[in-house]
Amino acid sequence: MKIAWCITGAGHFLKESFEVFRTIKRGVKQEIKITTFISNAGVEVLRMYGIFDKLREISNGDYMEEIFTEPEQGSSSPKAGRFSLKKYDAVVVSPATSNTVAKIAYGIADSLVTNVVSLAMKACIPVYIVPTDGSPGKLSSEMPYSIDRDKCRGCDDCEPRDRCEKDAIYGAPIPQIDLLRCDGCGLCCELCPYDAINGGVVEIKAREIDIRNVERLRKMEGITVLEHPAHFSPPPLDG
């Protein structure tokens, strides 16, 4: 069984997706190889949430278990050609941002992930998509680390700033976190004596156009829309 896991630039469902694929990799009896394909924004968000370096637990770098990023693959996405050769049994896009959903819904293939989906559909490989903005109403989404300006004391000797190996904390008197430098290690959160650094949770609401695009996906042949990453299970092999 060979699965392509595609990650786009959303924090919502990101940790849940990682746990699902780590469980699949560790827990099934049949041998499963997982290749990870990551969009430009996905690379950044994975680092913000401290997950990027953990992906080797799922895709160890061997053949059909590589990690391919959009910055490395360029505009032509050469490794997406594997789908034309039907080398995979399933594609899972989780999480899928509203931008990625819209592109797939209207047949646009101009990125690593949308190229993967397009070629997989042409090869009749089943595609499973977990949208971040698929249902009406509000949902809670976990955010990367930030500094609470009401709790921060603006210490001259700021241990979280001084000990950050990525130099991601900057500014005075109230510092900020540069999320493009942050790797989500959580050390700053542990070091702040005033509990001024945390991830937090926000409420978001899907736009009507996002909901319509998800409904459009549901009607597309070869695509299955899932409400949560945990709803995915490897499809049975023929025979």
N, C-alpha and C positions, 0 to 999 in steps of 0.2 A: 504494500500500500504506500503510495507516494502522494503527499498533500502539499499544496502551495498555500502558505499563509501570507496574506497581504495585509500590511499595516499602513494606515493613513494617519494624518495629523490631528487626531482627536485624543483628548485625555479621558473622555467618558468611555467606559467599557474597556479601556486599555489594560488595566491591571487584571480585570476579569478574563480578558482574552488570553493574556500571558499564562494565567493559572490554568485555564482550560487546556491549552496546548502543552503545557508542562505535564499536566496530569495524563493527557493522551500519550505523550512520549514515554512516560514512566510506567503507565499502568496496563497497557493492552498486551494481550498474548501474542498477536501477530506482529511481525516487524513493520514498523511504520517509519518512513523517512519524511521529514518535514523540511522544505525549503522556505526560507523567509524572504519576502520581497517587501521593501520599505520605500515609501514615497519620500520626497524631499522634506516635507513637513513632518512626516512620521519619524525621521531620524532625529529631528530637533526635539519632538515631544517625548520620544522614548528616553532621551537623555535627561530631560527635565524631570521625569518621573522615576529616574534611577533604574530603568529596566534595560537599557541598551546593552550593557555589559553582561546581563544575565541571559541574553538570547542564545548563547552557546549551549545552554542546558537543553535547548530545543533543536537548534541547528548547529551541529558541532563542526561544520566546515568540510566534511567529507562530501563526495559526489552525491548530488541530489539532497544534500543536507547543508547547503551553503546559505549564507546571508548575502543578499544582493540589495544594494541601496541605489536609489535613483541618481545621486551624484556620481556614483561609479559607473553606472550603466549608460548614462548620457541620453540623448534624445532618441536614439534608435532602439534602445532596450533590447540588445541582442539575445540575452538569456530568455526573453519572452518567447523566442522561437521554439523553445522546448514544447510549448503547448501545441504548436502545429504538428509536432511529432508524436503527440499524445503520450508524453512521458509521465503525466500526472493523472491520478484518479479523481481528484477533487481540488477545487480552489475555494478558499475561504477568505473573504475580506472582512476583517474584524479588528478594530472598529472601522466603519466606513463613514467618512464625513459627508455632510450634505453636498459639498462640492463634488466629491467622487460619485455619489449617488446620482447627481444631476447629469454628470458626463456619461455614465453608463446608461442611464435611462434614455438619453438622446443619441447614443451611438458614437460618442466622442472618445477617441483613444489617443491622447496626447501626453501621457505620463506612463511611468513604469507600471503602476497598478492597473490603470485603465487599458493599457496594452495587453497585460496578462489576461484580464477579463474578456476582452474582445477576441483574442486568439483562442482562449479556452472555449468560448461559446461557439466559435466557428468549428472547433474540433469536437464539439458535443461532449465536452468535459463538464460535469455538473459544477455550478457556481453557487456558493452560499454567501449571503451578504448580511451583515449585522449593522444596520444604520444607527447612527447616534441620534437622529432626529426623525423618527418614524411614526411617533404616536402623538395624538392630541394631548393637551394638558401639560403640566409642568413635571420636570424630573430633576433629581439631584445629581450634580456632577462634581467629582473631586477635582480640586485645583492643585497645581504645583505649588512649591513653597513660596511664601511671600512674607513681608514684614508688616505687622500690624502697627500702624503709625500712632494709634492711641496707647498701645502698651510699650512701645519702644522708648527708652530713656535717653537715647542719643549718647551713649557712653563714649568718652574719649578713648578708653581702652576697650574696644569691642572685640571680645574673643571670637565670636562667630566670623567676623570680618577678617581678623588677623590670622585665623587658622584655616580659612577656606583655601584648599589646594588649587582651586580653579579661578581664584580671584574674582568670584562672581558677586561679591558684596561690595558696594561702593557708595560714595556720597556721604554728606554730613549736613546738618547734625543728625538727621534721620536717614539712615542708609536705605538702599534699594537692592534688589537681587536681579542681576542680569541673567535671565532665563536661558539665553543662548550660550552662556558659559556654564551654568549650573548643571550638575549631573545627578541631582536628586539624591545625594548620599544621605542627607538628613543630619549631618554633623552639626550644622548651625542651629538646628532646632534643639538639639540636646544641650548645646553650650550656652544658649541664652538664658540667663537667670530670671528673666521677667516674662518668659513664655510669649515673646513677641514674634516668634517665627513659627509658622505652621502652614499646613496645606489648605485646610478649609474646604467647605462645600458650598456651592452656589446652586440656585434654582434657575433652570433655563426652560424655555418654551419653544417648541418647534414652530417654524413658520408654516403657513398654509401651503406655500409652494414646495417646501421640503416634504410635507406629508403627501402631496400629490405626486411628487417624483417617486417616493417609495411605493405608492400604489401602482405607478407605472411599471416599476421593477417587478412587482408581484405578477404582472400579466405577461412578462417576457419569458419565452421558452428557454429552459435550461437554467433559470435562476430561481433559487429558493431564498426568501427573505426570512430571517430569524429575528426574534424579538430580543434575544439575549445570547451572549457567547456560549453559555452553558447548554443551549439547546442544540449545539452542533455535536454530532457523533460521526465517526468515520463511516462512510457508506460501505455496505458489504461488497466484496469483490465478486465478479461474475464467476459462476461455477463453484 
